[in-house]
């Protein structure tokens, strides 16, 4: 009886990360590639498929999330493999280009693909029972669906982009056209660009024909395109690289429930109170001074890493205790580990004691237009909290600008005594921004939702662009 290839993709929806369980069920052996911090899903799958996790492979030292390699090693005894250029400080087996790992009839072959990071390695998968050529390649953070990885997280952007060009054209694009592409990130991750698709996989041939960056056969042109529209670097990325390169981390998120009185004491001692309910629930009522960052949409961990100081204690407020535990897991995954607990019973327990709550008014785009034209005496200020590139491409005349993740005090030009409306594209980033403005002393804050600057433009209201 022939063995069957084991292949499963596991997606961390909040961070847009993808990891993989690869092996042979007849041989009963498997490896996990690029594990996320919470390892329960791998252990569950391994039990279900009757395989032992004997190896952990890292395509590179991740900069956007804490790896689960230490926890998998502790749970299974697996050997960790990473390219020697990663200079890992934990016990591991260093690998080089061309290294191969047999997993029964499945063979994993290392393809060194520097660019995103110098140690970056893709892994080609070969089913030796069916053929000698790779049927799939785990491209890590080199090639994504409809995009390539950013080149600025380990070296100078130009140097990284030059290395990326050669890794793509001389290594990955030499694979067969029907070779499947399985990346380490999906759309929404900060490790790629705006073209990254939410689609979970592709093929070499399809990317060759339809990935616009591959149309740049000239190396200099490719480099300029790769570095021309880089998003802000992921928050905490140097700290996360240090965690992932250093001694193995095995401790998870341990958080305790707090009574309203304890939460109030934490707040007075300087803890950051993060409300993880929906932005609508936050607007209606929240603990004064808290910040809105819903965990019910993707991107919670990334936004938390932007707005939280790693040295500041964090306390969560949710709908219930389960929200508190889940928020803690997502926080630890991005290197935020100084957690002071969560409000037991959610905001309901706070309100049951008759404690004060704060509120934020919501306005839609048409109401905002009326406030800034029909009622000039209101003096409503508009703060655009999108990224610099978005701001340059088109904005509301007279609006001020500060990306939401840079609001650590009232932005220059904002009068705290006049109403200020926070606006983005959809209302998600402006929810965080509105709460930060309120926290930093703005007396009346307006959360523009639903829609944002794009809605303003579609309604035919005035726009301007340029610097």
N, C-alpha and C positions, 0 to 999 in steps of 0.2 A: 504494500500500500504506500502510495506516494504521500509525502508530507504536504501540508498546505501552508502557504505563506500567510503569516499573521501580519496585518497592517491596519492600524487604526489611527485616525487623526483626532486629537483632543484639543478643543478650542477653549481658550480663556476669553470669554466674550467681553469682559470689562476692559482688558488690556489689548485685545485684538491679537493675542499670541496663539500660535499653534505648536503643539508638540506631538510626538509620534511613538507608538508602540509597534515594534517591528520584530518579527521572529519566525519560527517554524513550529507548528503545533505538534508535528510528529516527533521532532527532537525535544520538544518541551522547553525551548529556550527562547529568550527574547531580550531586546534592548529598548531602552527609552531614550529618545532623542529630544534634547532641549526641554527637560521637565520643568513644569511650573512648580511653585512653592507648595501648594496643596497636592499631596501625592495620592490621596485616597482613590481617585479614579483609575490610576495605573494599577494599583494593587487589586482593585475590584475586577478590572479587565483581565489581569493575569490569572486570577483565580477562575474566572468564568471560562477562559480559553485554555486552562490547564498548562500554562507555561511559567517558567521561573525567570524573573528579571535578573539577569546575571551581568548586564552591562548598562552603563549610562554614557551617552555620547553628547558632547556639547559642540555645536557648530562654532561657537565663539563665546567669549565672556560677555554676557548680556549687560546692557546699559540701562534698560527700561524696567526690568523686573528682577526680583530675587529668584535665583534658581532653586529648584528642589533637589539638586544632585546630592546635597548632604543628607537630606532626609531619606532619600531613596537608598543611599549607601547604608544608613543606620537601620533601615527597615528590611533590606534584602541582602546586604553584604556585597552588592554589585561593585564591579570595578568601574571607575570613572575614566573616560578617555577624552582628551582635549589636545589640540595642536600645541607643540612645545613652545611656539612663539607667544602663547598666551601667558607664559610665566606663572602658571597656577601655583599657589602656595600650599595647597592641600595634597593629600596622598592621591596620586593618579598615575595612569600610564600615558606618557606623552606620545603623540602620534605625528606622522609626517605625511606628505603627499604620497599617495599610492598605497598607504597602509590598508590592510583588509582584515575584516572581522567575519569569521564564519559563524552563522547561526543556523545549524542544521544545513539544509539545502539552500538557505538564503545567504548571500554574501554581501557585506557592506564594504564599499570602497571609498576611501577618503580622497577628495579632490580639493587641494588647497586653493582657495579663492579669496585672496586678500582684497581689501577695498573698504568695506564697512569697518573692519578691524584687521590688523596685520595677521592675526592667527586664524582668521575665518576659514572654515572648511565645510564644503558641501559633502553630502554622502550619497553616492550612487547605490541603488539597490538592484541586485542581480538574483534572479531565480534560476539556479543552475540546472534544475530539472527541465526547464523550458527553453533556455537559451543563454548565450554568453554575454549578450549586450544588456546594458541596464534598462529595466522597464520603467524605472522611476528615479528621480533625484530629489533629495531633501535639500533645498537650496538655501535654507537658513535665512540670513539677512543679506543675501546678495541679489537674487532675482525674486521678485514678487510677481503676482498676477497684474500685468499692465504697468509695472513700475520696476525700479531698482532701488536698492537701499541707499540711505544717505551716507556720505563719505566723511563726515566731520566729527565723529565721536571718539576717535583715537589718534588721528594725525591731522595735519593741515588739510583743509578740504580739497585743495587742488591735488595734493599727493594721493589722497584716498581715491579721488575720482579717476586719476590716471591708473591706479592699480585696479580699480573696478572695471575699467574699460578692457584691460587685458584679461582679467578673470572671466568676464562675460564672453569675449570674442575668442579667446584662445583655450578656454576650459569648458564652460557650460554649453556654448553654442556648437561645440564639436560633437555633442551627444546626438543620438538619433532624433529625428523630428517627432517620432511618436513617443519619445520618452516623456513620462509624466513629470510635471513640476509641482512639488508640494513645498510651499514656503513656510517660514517660521512666523509670518505675520499676515494678517488680513487688513482690509481697509479700516482706518481709524487709528492705527498705530503711529507713534511719533518716529518710528525707525524708517519710514518710507516717505514718499512724497504724495502730492494730491491725486496722482493717478492710480494709486493702489486700490485694487478692486476688492469687494467683499466676497468674491468667488473664492472657493477654498482651494482650487487647483487649476492647472492649465497643462499645456505641453510645450516642449521646446519649439516645435514647428509653429504653433500658434503664436507664441511670444515673438518668434523671429519675424513673423509676417505682420503682427498687429501691435507690438509694443513700440511706441513711437521713438523711444530712446535708442532702439536698435537701428533706426533709420539713419542715425548719426554714425556713419562709417569712419568719419574723420575724428581722430582722438581729441584734438583740441576743441572741436565743436561739441563733442560729447561732454567733455569736462566742463565747458561753460554752461551747458544745459543742466548738468547735474548739480552745479553749485549756485545757479542763478536764483532759485526759489526755495532755498532751504528754510524750513520752519524753525522756530526756536528750539534749541536743544532740549531734550527731555530733562525735566527737573530731577535733581539728585543723581544725575547719571554717573558722575564721578564717584559718589558714595556707593552707588549700587555696584559699579564695576569693582570697587574695593571689597565689598561684601562677597561678590561672586568669585573673586580671585583668591580671597583669603581663606582662613580656617573654615571648615565646613560648618554650616548653620543647620541645627536640628530642631531648635526650639520654635514652636509655633506661636499663635496669638492667644495669649491668656489674658482675659479681661474680666473684671468684676462688675457686678451690678451696683449702682449707686442710688441712694435715696435723693429726693430733691434737695434736701439740706446739704448732703455731701457734694452734689453737683454745684450748688451755689458756692460752697467753700472752694472747690476746685477753680471755679470761674474767678473768684476773688484773688486766688493765688496765681492767676495768670494763665491758666489752661485755655486752650482754644476749644470752644464748643462747636462741634460740627454736626449739623442737622442733616440726616441722610434720608429724610422723607421726600416726597415730591416737592417741587418748587411751589406748587399751588398751596399745599398744606403749610409750607413755611411762610408764604406771604400772608396767609390768614392768621397765623399765630405762631410765635416761636420764642424761645428763651432769649431775652434781650442780650445783645452782643454776640450771638451765635452766627455761624456762617452756613449758608445753604450749599449743599453739594449732594444731590440725590444719588443714591446707589441703585435706583430703579431704572437708570439708563446707563449705557456703556460709557466708559471714560471716567468713572468715579475715582479710581486709583490715580490716574494721571492728573486730574484736577486737584486731588488732595495733595499730591506731591508738589504741585505748583504753589498752593496757598499755605501749606503747613511748614513750619520751621522744624527740622528734624530734632532739634534740641528742646522744643516746646512740648509740653504734655498735651495730648489730644483726648477729648472726651466726646462720645457720640450720643446723639439723641435720635431715636427712631420711632417707628410706630409701636414697636414692642421689643422684647428682649432679643428675639431672633435677629432683628435688624442690627442690634448692637454687636452680636457675635459675628455676623456676616461682614459688617463694615470693618471689623478688626482684621479679619482674614485678608480682605482686599488691601488694607493699609500696609500690613506686613509684607505683602507681595511687592510693594514698591519701596520698601526700605524704611517705612515709617513705623517705628517699633516702640516709641515712648507713649504708651497708651494708658490713660488713667481710668478707663472703665466706660460704662454706658449708663444712661438713665433708666433705671428699672421701671418697667411699665410704660415706657415711652413718654411722650409729652402729656398724655392723659394724666399721669401721676403728678406732674408738675401743676397742671391746671386744677386737679382735684384738691390741692392744698391752697388754692386761691392765689397763687403767685402771679406776679405781673408777667404779661406777655407783650411782645412788640409785633407790629404789623407793617407790611409793605403794600402799597397800592399798585394795582395792575392797570395798565392802559394798553389798548391796541394801537396799531400804527395810525389809524384814522383819528383816534382821540389825541394822539401825540401831535399830529399835524394841526389839529384845532387849537391845542394848547400853545403852540409856538407861532400861530398866525392870527387866529381870531381873538385871542385873549392875550395881547402883548403885555398887559399889566401883570400877568401871572409870573413872567420872568423864568419860565421853565428852561433849564439847561439840558442839553443832550450830550451824554458821554457815550461814545462809540467804543466798545470793548473788544472789537475784533483784532486780528493780527495786523501788523504793519502793512503787509502786502495787500490785504483786503482793503485797508483804509486808503492806500494810495490809488487803488483801482476805481474806487467810487465811494462817496460819502455824502452825508446830509450837510448842506451849507451851514456854517456856523457851529457845527458840532465840535466838541473836544474829543481827544483820543487818548486812551490808555488801555492796552490789552488787559483783560480781566486778571491775568496771573501776575501783573505788575502792580496791582493796587495794594500797597502796604501802608498807605495813608491817603488822605484826600488828594486827588490829582491836582496839579497846578491849574489854576483858573477856575476851579469849582468853588462857588460860594455856598458854604454850608447852610446859610439861612434861606436860600432860594431852592425851589424844587429841582431835583436832578433826575433825569430819565436815563436808565442804562439800557443800551440797545446793542444787539449783535445781529445774527442772521435768522435765528429761529426762536430765541428766548431762553436757550439753555445756558450759554455763557453769561448772558445778562442776568440770569438768576443768581449766579455766584457773585457777579459784580455788584448787583444791587445790595446783597447782604453785606458785602465788604464796605460799601459806601455808608450804609447804615451803621456798621460797627465803628467806622472811623469818624463819625460825628455829623454826617449829613442829616438834617432834621426831617426832610420829607423826600423819600426816595420812591421813584416810579419804576416798576419792572415792566418793560415793553414786551408783551407776549399776547397772542401768538405772532410769529413773523418777526421781521426786523428790517434791516436796510434794504434787502432785496424786495420785500413787500412794498416799502416806501417807493422804490424805483418803479415797480410794476404798476402802482397806482398813479404814476405820472407826476409825482411830486418832484421838486427840483433836486438835482444832484450835481456834484462837482467831482473832479478827479485831479491827479497829479500830486506832487508833494505839498 
